[in-house]
Amino acid sequence: MGLKKIFFVVILFIIAAGCATKISGTVQLLDENGMLLKAENPAGTVVNMMNLSAPIGKANYSTEANDKGMFERKELEPGEYKVEATRLGFATETQGAKLGKFSHKKFDFKLKKIPEGKRKSIKEGNKDEEKIINPGEVNIQPPSM
């Protein structure tokens, strides 16, 4: 193989790697009224990506937002995705998209803070409705002694 052909193959490989199927986006944290919470850092907000059309071993991915609220996950399997951003104390937001091979989808999540009085926690209870919690929020209480 000539030097030109090797160079061409390497360039194609680099281009293909940069165009792999990926999901990226931003997370913003909002107060109960929908105003940006500048004092809250979005770092650590979890973004789960569920591929609804893939076999179990290749169906779930996750990443975290950085301190600027940005996230990215590369080299995903093509398919129909449910993408969910979740953070303790904030309402979970879910969006969806279909991704083909070498496609890129950007998601922008705006998570609203759950007011203190509206939060629920897991406690002992006899009825199912007493065990229901807010999606994306779990506040586990230690057992009382």
A tleap script that builds the chain and sets N, CA, C and O, in Angstrom:
source leaprc.protein.ff14SB
mol = sequence {
  NMET GLY LEU LYS LYS ILE PHE PHE VAL VAL
  ILE LEU PHE ILE ILE ALA ALA GLY CYS ALA
  THR LYS ILE SER GLY THR VAL GLN LEU LEU
  ASP GLU ASN GLY MET LEU LEU LYS ALA GLU
  ASN PRO ALA GLY THR VAL VAL ASN MET MET
  ASN LEU SER ALA PRO ILE GLY LYS ALA ASN
  TYR SER THR GLU ALA ASN ASP LYS GLY MET
  PHE GLU ARG LYS GLU LEU GLU PRO GLY GLU
  TYR LYS VAL GLU ALA THR ARG LEU GLY PHE
  ALA THR GLU THR GLN GLY ALA LYS LEU GLY
  LYS PHE SER HIE LYS LYS PHE ASP PHE LYS
  LEU LYS LYS ILE PRO GLU GLY LYS ARG LYS
  SER ILE LYS GLU GLY ASN LYS ASP GLU GLU
  LYS ILE ILE ASN PRO GLY GLU VAL ASN ILE
  GLN PRO PRO SER CMET
}
set mol.1.N position { 0.849 -1.163 0.000 }
set mol.1.CA position { 0.000 0.000 0.000 }
set mol.1.C position { 0.897 1.229 0.000 }
set mol.1.O position { 1.858 1.308 0.766 }
set mol.2.N position { 0.579 2.182 -0.859 }
set mol.2.CA position { 1.386 3.386 -0.966 }
set mol.2.C position { 1.141 4.351 0.180 }
set mol.2.O position { 0.149 4.238 0.899 }
set mol.3.N position { 2.036 5.285 0.341 }
set mol.3.CA position { 1.962 6.277 1.419 }
set mol.3.C position { 0.693 7.122 1.311 }
set mol.3.O position { 0.086 7.468 2.325 }
set mol.4.N position { 0.291 7.455 0.073 }
set mol.4.CA position { -0.927 8.244 -0.121 }
set mol.4.C position { -2.160 7.478 0.346 }
set mol.4.O position { -3.055 8.057 0.962 }
set mol.5.N position { -2.209 6.179 0.056 }
set mol.5.CA position { -3.360 5.376 0.474 }
set mol.5.C position { -3.416 5.256 1.998 }
set mol.5.O position { -4.495 5.346 2.582 }
set mol.6.N position { -2.284 5.057 2.636 }
set mol.6.CA position { -2.241 4.959 4.098 }
set mol.6.C position { -2.698 6.284 4.716 }
set mol.6.O position { -3.474 6.290 5.672 }
set mol.7.N position { -2.222 7.388 4.177 }
set mol.7.CA position { -2.610 8.707 4.663 }
set mol.7.C position { -4.122 8.893 4.510 }
set mol.7.O position { -4.773 9.399 5.425 }
set mol.8.N position { -4.686 8.492 3.372 }
set mol.8.CA position { -6.118 8.616 3.110 }
set mol.8.C position { -6.925 7.772 4.100 }
set mol.8.O position { -7.943 8.237 4.611 }
set mol.9.N position { -6.494 6.558 4.373 }
set mol.9.CA position { -7.179 5.669 5.320 }
set mol.9.C position { -7.147 6.264 6.729 }
set mol.9.O position { -8.153 6.238 7.437 }
set mol.10.N position { -5.998 6.798 7.134 }
set mol.10.CA position { -5.871 7.418 8.458 }
set mol.10.C position { -6.809 8.617 8.574 }
set mol.10.O position { -7.478 8.776 9.595 }
set mol.11.N position { -6.867 9.454 7.556 }
set mol.11.CA position { -7.757 10.624 7.563 }
set mol.11.C position { -9.213 10.170 7.659 }
set mol.11.O position { -9.979 10.742 8.434 }
set mol.12.N position { -9.610 9.163 6.894 }
set mol.12.CA position { -10.986 8.650 6.960 }
set mol.12.C position { -11.302 8.120 8.353 }
set mol.12.O position { -12.403 8.340 8.858 }
set mol.13.N position { -10.362 7.429 8.981 }
set mol.13.CA position { -10.564 6.900 10.326 }
set mol.13.C position { -10.770 8.042 11.327 }
set mol.13.O position { -11.651 7.962 12.182 }
set mol.14.N position { -9.975 9.084 11.228 }
set mol.14.CA position { -10.094 10.232 12.130 }
set mol.14.C position { -11.444 10.920 11.934 }
set mol.14.O position { -12.096 11.291 12.911 }
set mol.15.N position { -11.865 11.092 10.696 }
set mol.15.CA position { -13.152 11.725 10.414 }
set mol.15.C position { -14.288 10.871 10.948 }
set mol.15.O position { -15.209 11.397 11.572 }
set mol.16.N position { -14.245 9.563 10.716 }
set mol.16.CA position { -15.297 8.665 11.194 }
set mol.16.C position { -15.364 8.655 12.716 }
set mol.16.O position { -16.457 8.630 13.282 }
set mol.17.N position { -14.220 8.675 13.386 }
set mol.17.CA position { -14.203 8.674 14.853 }
set mol.17.C position { -14.820 9.954 15.389 }
set mol.17.O position { -15.512 9.929 16.407 }
set mol.18.N position { -14.579 11.067 14.720 }
set mol.18.CA position { -15.152 12.337 15.152 }
set mol.18.C position { -16.637 12.441 14.867 }
set mol.18.O position { -17.321 13.273 15.464 }
set mol.19.N position { -17.146 11.625 13.980 }
set mol.19.CA position { -18.554 11.660 13.603 }
set mol.19.C position { -19.351 10.522 14.219 }
set mol.19.O position { -20.487 10.277 13.813 }
set mol.20.N position { -18.785 9.830 15.180 }
set mol.20.CA position { -19.490 8.710 15.809 }
set mol.20.C position { -20.783 9.203 16.431 }
set mol.20.O position { -20.920 10.382 16.755 }
set mol.21.N position { -21.720 8.299 16.593 }
set mol.21.CA position { -22.999 8.637 17.205 }
set mol.21.C position { -22.762 9.158 18.614 }
set mol.21.O position { -22.107 8.503 19.425 }
set mol.22.N position { -23.306 10.357 18.906 }
set mol.22.CA position { -23.098 10.919 20.239 }
set mol.22.C position { -24.268 11.777 20.673 }
set mol.22.O position { -25.070 12.242 19.863 }
set mol.23.N position { -24.336 11.968 21.978 }
set mol.23.CA position { -25.319 12.830 22.619 }
set mol.23.C position { -24.551 13.838 23.452 }
set mol.23.O position { -23.613 13.482 24.166 }
set mol.24.N position { -24.953 15.098 23.358 }
set mol.24.CA position { -24.341 16.141 24.174 }
set mol.24.C position { -25.422 17.131 24.559 }
set mol.24.O position { -26.576 17.009 24.148 }
set mol.25.N position { -25.028 18.118 25.357 }
set mol.25.CA position { -25.999 19.137 25.707 }
set mol.25.C position { -25.632 19.890 26.954 }
set mol.25.O position { -24.492 19.859 27.415 }
set mol.26.N position { -26.633 20.576 27.497 }
set mol.26.CA position { -26.443 21.389 28.684 }
set mol.26.C position { -27.540 21.126 29.699 }
set mol.26.O position { -28.637 20.678 29.365 }
set mol.27.N position { -27.206 21.421 30.959 }
set mol.27.CA position { -28.166 21.337 32.058 }
set mol.27.C position { -28.167 22.681 32.762 }
set mol.27.O position { -27.112 23.202 33.123 }
set mol.28.N position { -29.345 23.237 32.956 }
set mol.28.CA position { -29.498 24.453 33.736 }
set mol.28.C position { -30.385 24.144 34.931 }
set mol.28.O position { -31.357 23.398 34.809 }
set mol.29.N position { -30.055 24.715 36.084 }
set mol.29.CA position { -30.843 24.528 37.289 }
set mol.29.C position { -31.666 25.790 37.523 }
set mol.29.O position { -31.133 26.899 37.561 }
set mol.30.N position { -32.981 25.600 37.680 }
set mol.30.CA position { -33.914 26.715 37.825 }
set mol.30.C position { -34.595 26.676 39.186 }
set mol.30.O position { -34.710 25.618 39.803 }
set mol.31.N position { -35.047 27.844 39.649 }
set mol.31.CA position { -35.822 27.868 40.892 }
set mol.31.C position { -37.263 27.464 40.581 }
set mol.31.O position { -37.588 27.131 39.441 }
set mol.32.N position { -38.127 27.495 41.604 }
set mol.32.CA position { -39.525 27.062 41.430 }
set mol.32.C position { -40.279 27.904 40.398 }
set mol.32.O position { -41.267 27.448 39.824 }
set mol.33.N position { -39.805 29.149 40.163 }
set mol.33.CA position { -40.465 30.055 39.221 }
set mol.33.C position { -39.849 30.018 37.824 }
set mol.33.O position { -40.266 30.772 36.945 }
set mol.34.N position { -38.870 29.156 37.613 }
set mol.34.CA position { -38.246 29.036 36.302 }
set mol.34.C position { -37.090 29.986 36.064 }
set mol.34.O position { -36.635 30.131 34.929 }
set mol.35.N position { -36.605 30.637 37.113 }
set mol.35.CA position { -35.467 31.553 36.985 }
set mol.35.C position { -34.169 30.789 37.231 }
set mol.35.O position { -34.114 29.904 38.085 }
set mol.36.N position { -33.130 31.135 36.479 }
set mol.36.CA position { -31.836 30.471 36.594 }
set mol.36.C position { -31.256 30.635 37.996 }
set mol.36.O position { -31.224 31.744 38.529 }
set mol.37.N position { -30.799 29.541 38.589 }
set mol.37.CA position { -30.148 29.558 39.898 }
set mol.37.C position { -28.648 29.718 39.671 }
set mol.37.O position { -27.948 28.735 39.428 }
set mol.38.N position { -28.162 30.932 39.748 }
set mol.38.CA position { -26.750 31.196 39.481 }
set mol.38.C position { -25.860 30.662 40.594 }
set mol.38.O position { -24.695 30.347 40.350 }
set mol.39.N position { -26.391 30.555 41.822 }
set mol.39.CA position { -25.588 30.088 42.954 }
set mol.39.C position { -25.433 28.563 42.965 }
set mol.39.O position { -24.543 28.045 43.639 }
set mol.40.N position { -26.278 27.844 42.237 }
set mol.40.CA position { -26.222 26.380 42.192 }
set mol.40.C position { -25.319 25.929 41.044 }
set mol.40.O position { -25.464 26.397 39.915 }
set mol.41.N position { -24.401 25.029 41.333 }
set mol.41.CA position { -23.498 24.495 40.321 }
set mol.41.C position { -24.100 23.208 39.753 }
set mol.41.O position { -24.409 22.297 40.522 }
set mol.42.N position { -24.275 23.102 38.429 }
set mol.42.CA position { -24.876 21.904 37.839 }
set mol.42.C position { -23.938 20.694 37.779 }
set mol.42.O position { -24.356 19.618 37.351 }
set mol.43.N position { -22.672 20.850 38.202 }
set mol.43.CA position { -21.722 19.724 38.152 }
set mol.43.C position { -22.280 18.540 38.917 }
set mol.43.O position { -22.812 18.693 40.016 }
set mol.44.N position { -22.157 17.371 38.337 }
set mol.44.CA position { -22.622 16.151 38.977 }
set mol.44.C position { -24.045 15.764 38.625 }
set mol.44.O position { -24.497 14.681 38.996 }
set mol.45.N position { -24.767 16.635 37.911 }
set mol.45.CA position { -26.107 16.260 37.465 }
set mol.45.C position { -25.962 15.055 36.539 }
set mol.45.O position { -25.171 15.086 35.597 }
set mol.46.N position { -26.720 14.001 36.804 }
set mol.46.CA position { -26.596 12.751 36.053 }
set mol.46.C position { -27.495 12.789 34.821 }
set mol.46.O position { -28.666 13.164 34.895 }
set mol.47.N position { -26.921 12.393 33.691 }
set mol.47.CA position { -27.673 12.285 32.446 }
set mol.47.C position { -27.623 10.819 32.018 }
set mol.47.O position { -26.565 10.295 31.668 }
set mol.48.N position { -28.791 10.167 32.054 }
set mol.48.CA position { -28.917 8.771 31.651 }
set mol.48.C position { -29.440 8.705 30.228 }
set mol.48.O position { -30.326 9.470 29.847 }
set mol.49.N position { -28.883 7.777 29.434 }
set mol.49.CA position { -29.288 7.581 28.052 }
set mol.49.C position { -29.687 6.126 27.874 }
set mol.49.O position { -28.842 5.235 27.964 }
set mol.50.N position { -30.966 5.878 27.623 }
set mol.50.CA position { -31.468 4.527 27.439 }
set mol.50.C position { -31.810 4.297 25.970 }
set mol.50.O position { -32.675 4.974 25.414 }
set mol.51.N position { -31.129 3.342 25.347 }
set mol.51.CA position { -31.392 2.997 23.959 }
set mol.51.C position { -32.512 1.966 23.959 }
set mol.51.O position { -32.298 0.807 24.315 }
set mol.52.N position { -33.704 2.391 23.560 }
set mol.52.CA position { -34.883 1.531 23.618 }
set mol.52.C position { -34.883 0.435 22.565 }
set mol.52.O position { -35.672 -0.506 22.653 }
set mol.53.N position { -34.011 0.540 21.573 }
set mol.53.CA position { -34.005 -0.434 20.488 }
set mol.53.C position { -32.753 -1.304 20.471 }
set mol.53.O position { -32.516 -2.014 19.493 }
set mol.54.N position { -31.950 -1.266 21.526 }
set mol.54.CA position { -30.698 -2.035 21.564 }
set mol.54.C position { -30.824 -3.206 22.536 }
set mol.54.O position { -31.665 -3.185 23.435 }
set mol.55.N position { -29.988 -4.225 22.354 }
set mol.55.CA position { -29.968 -5.314 23.323 }
set mol.55.C position { -29.517 -4.800 24.692 }
set mol.55.O position { -28.821 -3.788 24.774 }
set mol.56.N position { -29.901 -5.474 25.739 }
set mol.56.CA position { -29.645 -5.022 27.119 }
set mol.56.C position { -28.199 -4.598 27.343 }
set mol.56.O position { -27.981 -3.552 27.954 }
set mol.57.N position { -27.233 -5.324 26.900 }
set mol.57.CA position { -25.828 -5.006 27.148 }
set mol.57.C position { -25.356 -3.712 26.508 }
set mol.57.O position { -24.324 -3.169 26.900 }
set mol.58.N position { -26.094 -3.213 25.533 }
set mol.58.CA position { -25.705 -1.987 24.834 }
set mol.58.C position { -26.786 -0.916 24.927 }
set mol.58.O position { -26.836 -0.008 24.098 }
set mol.59.N position { -27.655 -1.022 25.940 }
set mol.59.CA position { -28.825 -0.152 26.005 }
set mol.59.C position { -28.678 1.050 26.930 }
set mol.59.O position { -29.348 2.061 26.719 }
set mol.60.N position { -27.829 0.974 27.942 }
set mol.60.CA position { -27.774 2.041 28.933 }
set mol.60.C position { -26.405 2.699 29.009 }
set mol.60.O position { -25.371 2.034 29.070 }
set mol.61.N position { -26.435 4.020 29.003 }
set mol.61.CA position { -25.229 4.820 29.128 }
set mol.61.C position { -25.538 5.958 30.090 }
set mol.61.O position { -26.701 6.308 30.292 }
set mol.62.N position { -24.505 6.532 30.679 }
set mol.62.CA position { -24.723 7.717 31.506 }
set mol.62.C position { -23.466 8.566 31.526 }
set mol.62.O position { -22.374 8.102 31.196 }
set mol.63.N position { -23.643 9.807 31.915 }
set mol.63.CA position { -22.544 10.751 32.077 }
set mol.63.C position { -22.997 11.797 33.081 }
set mol.63.O position { -24.146 11.780 33.522 }
set mol.64.N position { -22.111 12.697 33.439 }
set mol.64.CA position { -22.442 13.771 34.365 }
set mol.64.C position { -22.129 15.116 33.723 }
set mol.64.O position { -21.220 15.236 32.902 }
set mol.65.N position { -22.903 16.124 34.114 }
set mol.65.CA position { -22.644 17.482 33.654 }
set mol.65.C position { -21.423 18.040 34.388 }
set mol.65.O position { -21.177 17.708 35.547 }
set mol.66.N position { -20.669 18.885 33.704 }
set mol.66.CA position { -19.523 19.536 34.356 }
set mol.66.C position { -19.990 20.811 35.063 }
set mol.66.O position { -21.190 21.076 35.129 }
set mol.67.N position { -19.060 21.591 35.585 }
set mol.67.CA position { -19.432 22.781 36.352 }
set mol.67.C position { -20.055 23.889 35.497 }
set mol.67.O position { -20.595 24.854 36.036 }
set mol.68.N position { -19.985 23.758 34.181 }
set mol.68.CA position { -20.657 24.698 33.284 }
set mol.68.C position { -21.989 24.138 32.786 }
set mol.68.O position { -22.678 24.772 31.988 }
set mol.69.N position { -22.344 22.942 33.265 }
set mol.69.CA position { -23.602 22.315 32.874 }
set mol.69.C position { -23.538 21.553 31.569 }
set mol.69.O position { -24.570 21.118 31.059 }
set mol.70.N position { -22.349 21.381 31.017 }
set mol.70.CA position { -22.199 20.690 29.733 }
set mol.70.C position { -21.927 19.200 29.945 }
set mol.70.O position { -21.254 18.808 30.899 }
set mol.71.N position { -22.465 18.373 29.034 }
set mol.71.CA position { -22.217 16.937 29.077 }
set mol.71.C position { -22.078 16.405 27.656 }
set mol.71.O position { -22.535 17.024 26.694 }
set mol.72.N position { -21.431 15.232 27.547 }
set mol.72.CA position { -21.254 14.598 26.240 }
set mol.72.C position { -20.986 13.113 26.443 }
set mol.72.O position { -20.271 12.722 27.366 }
set mol.73.N position { -21.559 12.299 25.581 }
set mol.73.CA position { -21.285 10.863 25.574 }
set mol.73.C position { -21.132 10.448 24.117 }
set mol.73.O position { -22.041 10.632 23.308 }
set mol.74.N position { -19.960 9.880 23.789 }
set mol.74.CA position { -19.653 9.482 22.411 }
set mol.74.C position { -19.754 7.974 22.255 }
set mol.74.O position { -19.916 7.228 23.220 }
set mol.75.N position { -19.651 7.556 20.997 }
set mol.75.CA position { -19.603 6.143 20.617 }
set mol.75.C position { -20.803 5.355 21.125 }
set mol.75.O position { -20.659 4.278 21.703 }
set mol.76.N position { -21.989 5.913 20.899 }
set mol.76.CA position { -23.231 5.249 21.268 }
set mol.76.C position { -23.707 4.367 20.123 }
set mol.76.O position { -23.371 4.594 18.960 }
set mol.77.N position { -24.483 3.373 20.468 }
set mol.77.CA position { -25.112 2.535 19.452 }
set mol.77.C position { -26.275 3.321 18.836 }
set mol.77.O position { -26.992 4.005 19.565 }
set mol.78.N position { -26.481 3.244 17.520 }
set mol.78.CA position { -27.643 3.896 16.913 }
set mol.78.C position { -28.932 3.311 17.483 }
set mol.78.O position { -28.963 2.151 17.893 }
set mol.79.N position { -29.985 4.106 17.509 }
set mol.79.CA position { -31.274 3.626 17.994 }
set mol.79.C position { -32.135 4.754 18.517 }
set mol.79.O position { -31.788 5.930 18.402 }
set mol.80.N position { -33.263 4.378 19.092 }
set mol.80.CA position { -34.185 5.347 19.682 }
set mol.80.C position { -33.837 5.517 21.154 }
set mol.80.O position { -33.827 4.548 21.913 }
set mol.81.N position { -33.550 6.757 21.555 }
set mol.81.CA position { -33.073 7.042 22.905 }
set mol.81.C position { -34.080 7.814 23.737 }
set mol.81.O position { -34.793 8.689 23.246 }
set mol.82.N position { -34.113 7.457 25.018 }
set mol.82.CA position { -34.792 8.243 26.044 }
set mol.82.C position { -33.652 8.805 26.889 }
set mol.82.O position { -32.872 8.044 27.462 }
set mol.83.N position { -33.553 10.125 26.970 }
set mol.83.CA position { -32.459 10.787 27.682 }
set mol.83.C position { -33.063 11.542 28.857 }
set mol.83.O position { -34.023 12.298 28.704 }
set mol.84.N position { -32.480 11.322 30.036 }
set mol.84.CA position { -33.054 11.837 31.273 }
set mol.84.C position { -31.986 12.537 32.106 }
set mol.84.O position { -30.920 11.977 32.356 }
set mol.85.N position { -32.278 13.768 32.534 }
set mol.85.CA position { -31.375 14.499 33.427 }
set mol.85.C position { -32.003 14.493 34.818 }
set mol.85.O position { -33.184 14.802 34.978 }
set mol.86.N position { -31.199 14.137 35.823 }
set mol.86.CA position { -31.728 14.016 37.179 }
set mol.86.C position { -30.732 14.557 38.197 }
set mol.86.O position { -29.520 14.392 38.058 }
set mol.87.N position { -31.272 15.202 39.215 }
set mol.87.CA position { -30.455 15.774 40.286 }
set mol.87.C position { -31.314 15.824 41.547 }
set mol.87.O position { -32.491 16.182 41.489 }
set mol.88.N position { -30.732 15.470 42.667 }
set mol.88.CA position { -31.436 15.477 43.940 }
set mol.88.C position { -31.957 16.882 44.241 }
set mol.88.O position { -31.210 17.859 44.187 }
set mol.89.N position { -33.257 16.968 44.561 }
set mol.89.CA position { -33.869 18.250 44.875 }
set mol.89.C position { -34.489 18.951 43.686 }
set mol.89.O position { -35.081 20.020 43.837 }
set mol.90.N position { -34.362 18.355 42.484 }
set mol.90.CA position { -34.891 18.952 41.263 }
set mol.90.C position { -35.764 17.940 40.531 }
set mol.90.O position { -35.526 16.735 40.613 }
set mol.91.N position { -36.771 18.427 39.818 }
set mol.91.CA position { -37.638 17.549 39.031 }
set mol.91.C position { -36.848 16.979 37.853 }
set mol.91.O position { -36.127 17.705 37.169 }
set mol.92.N position { -36.988 15.693 37.629 }
set mol.92.CA position { -36.320 15.012 36.517 }
set mol.92.C position { -36.961 15.444 35.199 }
set mol.92.O position { -38.177 15.623 35.127 }
set mol.93.N position { -36.157 15.608 34.174 }
set mol.93.CA position { -36.665 15.947 32.848 }
set mol.93.C position { -36.219 14.872 31.865 }
set mol.93.O position { -35.065 14.445 31.886 }
set mol.94.N position { -37.138 14.435 31.002 }
set mol.94.CA position { -36.859 13.387 30.025 }
set mol.94.C position { -37.190 13.874 28.626 }
set mol.94.O position { -38.223 14.505 28.402 }
set mol.95.N position { -36.302 13.574 27.686 }
set mol.95.CA position { -36.513 13.897 26.275 }
set mol.95.C position { -36.133 12.672 25.457 }
set mol.95.O position { -35.506 11.746 25.973 }
set mol.96.N position { -36.508 12.665 24.193 }
set mol.96.CA position { -36.191 11.523 23.348 }
set mol.96.C position { -35.722 11.937 21.970 }
set mol.96.O position { -35.945 13.064 21.527 }
set mol.97.N position { -35.061 10.995 21.296 }
set mol.97.CA position { -34.592 11.231 19.929 }
set mol.97.C position { -34.181 9.910 19.301 }
set mol.97.O position { -33.815 8.960 19.993 }
set mol.98.N position { -34.249 9.871 17.994 }
set mol.98.CA position { -33.762 8.705 17.248 }
set mol.98.C position { -32.415 9.080 16.653 }
set mol.98.O position { -32.288 10.097 15.971 }
set mol.99.N position { -31.400 8.242 16.919 }
set mol.99.CA position { -30.050 8.500 16.433 }
set mol.99.C position { -29.634 7.436 15.435 }
set mol.99.O position { -29.732 6.240 15.708 }
set mol.100.N position { -29.172 7.881 14.280 }
set mol.100.CA position { -28.628 6.967 13.292 }
set mol.100.C position { -27.119 6.856 13.461 }
set mol.100.O position { -26.533 7.493 14.337 }
set mol.101.N position { -26.508 6.054 12.628 }
set mol.101.CA position { -25.054 5.911 12.663 }
set mol.101.C position { -24.429 7.257 12.288 }
set mol.101.O position { -24.863 7.902 11.333 }
set mol.102.N position { -23.417 7.674 13.033 }
set mol.102.CA position { -22.694 8.934 12.826 }
set mol.102.C position { -23.557 10.176 13.061 }
set mol.102.O position { -23.262 11.237 12.511 }
set mol.103.N position { -24.618 10.065 13.867 }
set mol.103.CA position { -25.443 11.246 14.123 }
set mol.103.C position { -25.141 11.826 15.503 }
set mol.103.O position { -24.575 11.154 16.366 }
set mol.104.N position { -25.526 13.074 15.690 }
set mol.104.CA position { -25.282 13.798 16.935 }
set mol.104.C position { -26.555 14.550 17.299 }
set mol.104.O position { -27.140 15.242 16.466 }
set mol.105.N position { -26.976 14.407 18.548 }
set mol.105.CA position { -28.164 15.107 19.032 }
set mol.105.C position { -27.783 15.900 20.268 }
set mol.105.O position { -27.125 15.384 21.172 }
set mol.106.N position { -28.201 17.155 20.301 }
set mol.106.CA position { -27.937 18.017 21.448 }
set mol.106.C position { -29.234 18.193 22.235 }
set mol.106.O position { -30.287 18.484 21.669 }
set mol.107.N position { -29.134 18.011 23.550 }
set mol.107.CA position { -30.268 18.177 24.450 }
set mol.107.C position { -29.978 19.337 25.399 }
set mol.107.O position { -28.851 19.501 25.867 }
set mol.108.N position { -30.993 20.130 25.675 }
set mol.108.CA position { -30.876 21.205 26.652 }
set mol.108.C position { -31.933 20.963 27.730 }
set mol.108.O position { -33.135 21.043 27.474 }
set mol.109.N position { -31.457 20.665 28.939 }
set mol.109.CA position { -32.347 20.379 30.060 }
set mol.109.C position { -32.418 21.575 30.995 }
set mol.109.O position { -31.409 22.225 31.268 }
set mol.110.N position { -33.619 21.858 31.482 }
set mol.110.CA position { -33.844 22.913 32.470 }
set mol.110.C position { -34.588 22.260 33.637 }
set mol.110.O position { -35.800 22.049 33.580 }
set mol.111.N position { -33.836 21.946 34.695 }
set mol.111.CA position { -34.413 21.249 35.843 }
set mol.111.C position { -34.917 22.251 36.869 }
set mol.111.O position { -34.172 23.118 37.326 }
set mol.112.N position { -36.204 22.120 37.228 }
set mol.112.CA position { -36.807 23.016 38.212 }
set mol.112.C position { -36.644 22.459 39.615 }
set mol.112.O position { -36.833 21.265 39.850 }
set mol.113.N position { -36.292 23.337 40.542 }
set mol.113.CA position { -36.136 22.967 41.946 }
set mol.113.C position { -37.497 22.569 42.514 }
set mol.113.O position { -38.507 23.219 42.245 }
set mol.114.N position { -37.508 21.502 43.297 }
set mol.114.CA position { -38.730 21.068 43.962 }
set mol.114.C position { -38.792 21.797 45.305 }
set mol.114.O position { -37.864 21.679 46.104 }
set mol.115.N position { -39.867 22.547 45.570 }
set mol.115.CA position { -39.962 23.261 46.846 }
set mol.115.C position { -39.868 22.295 48.031 }
set mol.115.O position { -40.357 21.167 47.967 }
set mol.116.N position { -39.232 22.755 49.110 }
set mol.116.CA position { -39.021 21.925 50.301 }
set mol.116.C position { -40.304 21.251 50.769 }
set mol.116.O position { -40.286 20.060 51.079 }
set mol.117.N position { -41.396 21.964 50.829 }
set mol.117.CA position { -42.660 21.409 51.334 }
set mol.117.C position { -43.282 20.366 50.430 }
set mol.117.O position { -44.144 19.606 50.871 }
set mol.118.N position { -42.863 20.311 49.171 }
set mol.118.CA position { -43.436 19.367 48.199 }
set mol.118.C position { -42.623 18.082 48.072 }
set mol.118.O position { -43.079 17.126 47.444 }
set mol.119.N position { -41.433 18.046 48.657 }
set mol.119.CA position { -40.585 16.863 48.550 }
set mol.119.C position { -41.149 15.739 49.392 }
set mol.119.O position { -41.735 15.963 50.451 }
set mol.120.N position { -40.963 14.539 48.907 }
set mol.120.CA position { -41.390 13.362 49.652 }
set mol.120.C position { -40.169 12.520 49.942 }
set mol.120.O position { -39.165 12.611 49.236 }
set mol.121.N position { -40.246 11.718 50.956 }
set mol.121.CA position { -39.129 10.841 51.291 }
set mol.121.C position { -39.650 9.436 51.505 }
set mol.121.O position { -40.837 9.221 51.751 }
set mol.122.N position { -38.729 8.476 51.405 }
set mol.122.CA position { -39.100 7.084 51.630 }
set mol.122.C position { -39.145 6.852 53.132 }
set mol.122.O position { -38.163 7.084 53.839 }
set mol.123.N position { -40.272 6.401 53.601 }
set mol.123.CA position { -40.444 6.085 55.014 }
set mol.123.C position { -41.191 4.769 55.096 }
set mol.123.O position { -41.719 4.268 54.103 }
set mol.124.N position { -41.222 4.232 56.274 }
set mol.124.CA position { -42.011 3.014 56.448 }
set mol.124.C position { -43.472 3.358 56.237 }
set mol.124.O position { -43.937 4.406 56.683 }
set mol.125.N position { -44.184 2.498 55.573 }
set mol.125.CA position { -45.602 2.719 55.335 }
set mol.125.C position { -46.266 1.415 54.967 }
set mol.125.O position { -45.623 0.479 54.491 }
set mol.126.N position { -47.547 1.372 55.193 }
set mol.126.CA position { -48.300 0.154 54.893 }
set mol.126.C position { -48.949 0.205 53.523 }
set mol.126.O position { -49.219 -0.837 52.925 }
set mol.127.N position { -49.201 1.404 53.021 }
set mol.127.CA position { -49.892 1.549 51.752 }
set mol.127.C position { -48.909 1.935 50.663 }
set mol.127.O position { -47.910 2.606 50.925 }
set mol.128.N position { -49.198 1.504 49.423 }
set mol.128.CA position { -48.318 1.838 48.298 }
set mol.128.C position { -48.181 3.341 48.110 }
set mol.128.O position { -47.084 3.825 47.831 }
set mol.129.N position { -49.290 4.102 48.258 }
set mol.129.CA position { -49.217 5.548 48.034 }
set mol.129.C position { -48.330 6.248 49.056 }
set mol.129.O position { -47.865 7.359 48.802 }
set mol.130.N position { -48.086 5.626 50.201 }
set mol.130.CA position { -47.181 6.196 51.192 }
set mol.130.C position { -45.724 5.996 50.797 }
set mol.130.O position { -44.837 6.632 51.367 }
set mol.131.N position { -45.469 5.130 49.838 }
set mol.131.CA position { -44.107 4.814 49.413 }
set mol.131.C position { -43.705 5.534 48.135 }
set mol.131.O position { -42.557 5.422 47.706 }
set mol.132.N position { -44.621 6.268 47.518 }
set mol.132.CA position { -44.338 6.965 46.269 }
set mol.132.C position { -43.447 8.168 46.547 }
set mol.132.O position { -43.663 8.902 47.511 }
set mol.133.N position { -42.454 8.360 45.703 }
set mol.133.CA position { -41.528 9.485 45.848 }
set mol.133.C position { -41.512 10.289 44.562 }
set mol.133.O position { -42.051 9.858 43.543 }
set mol.134.N position { -40.895 11.450 44.614 }
set mol.134.CA position { -40.751 12.272 43.412 }
set mol.134.C position { -39.788 11.594 42.450 }
set mol.134.O position { -38.745 11.105 42.884 }
set mol.135.N position { -40.103 11.546 41.146 }
set mol.135.CA position { -39.151 10.971 40.195 }
set mol.135.C position { -37.832 11.734 40.238 }
set mol.135.O position { -37.820 12.965 40.255 }
set mol.136.N position { -36.746 11.014 40.255 }
set mol.136.CA position { -35.438 11.648 40.232 }
set mol.136.C position { -34.957 12.108 41.588 }
set mol.136.O position { -33.861 12.658 41.700 }
set mol.137.N position { -35.758 11.894 42.624 }
set mol.137.CA position { -35.336 12.348 43.948 }
set mol.137.C position { -35.578 11.250 44.978 }
set mol.137.O position { -36.688 10.733 45.104 }
set mol.138.N position { -34.562 10.917 45.683 }
set mol.138.CA position { -34.686 9.942 46.755 }
set mol.138.C position { -34.000 10.526 47.988 }
set mol.138.O position { -32.833 10.915 47.937 }
set mol.139.N position { -34.723 10.581 49.068 }
set mol.139.CA position { -34.186 11.071 50.333 }
set mol.139.C position { -34.385 9.946 51.345 }
set mol.139.O position { -35.412 9.891 52.022 }
set mol.140.N position { -33.418 9.064 51.448 }
set mol.140.CA position { -33.563 7.893 52.303 }
set mol.140.C position { -33.291 8.288 53.749 }
set mol.140.O position { -32.261 8.886 54.062 }
set mol.141.N position { -34.229 7.944 54.621 }
set mol.141.CA position { -34.151 8.254 56.037 }
set mol.141.C position { -33.581 7.024 56.770 }
set mol.141.O position { -33.958 5.896 56.450 }
set mol.142.N position { -32.691 7.221 57.732 }
set mol.142.CA position { -32.217 6.070 58.505 }
set mol.142.C position { -33.349 5.516 59.352 }
set mol.142.O position { -34.238 6.266 59.757 }
set mol.143.N position { -33.335 4.197 59.632 }
set mol.143.CA position { -34.415 3.636 60.434 }
set mol.143.C position { -34.398 4.212 61.842 }
set mol.143.O position { -33.333 4.455 62.410 }
set mol.144.N position { -35.577 4.427 62.398 }
set mol.144.CA position { -35.642 4.959 63.759 }
set mol.144.C position { -35.396 3.822 64.747 }
set mol.144.O position { -35.876 2.705 64.556 }
set mol.145.N position { -34.656 4.114 65.786 }
set mol.145.CA position { -34.306 3.114 66.785 }
set mol.145.C position { -35.100 3.348 68.045 }
set mol.145.O position { -34.951 2.606 69.015 }
savepdb mol mol.pdb
quit
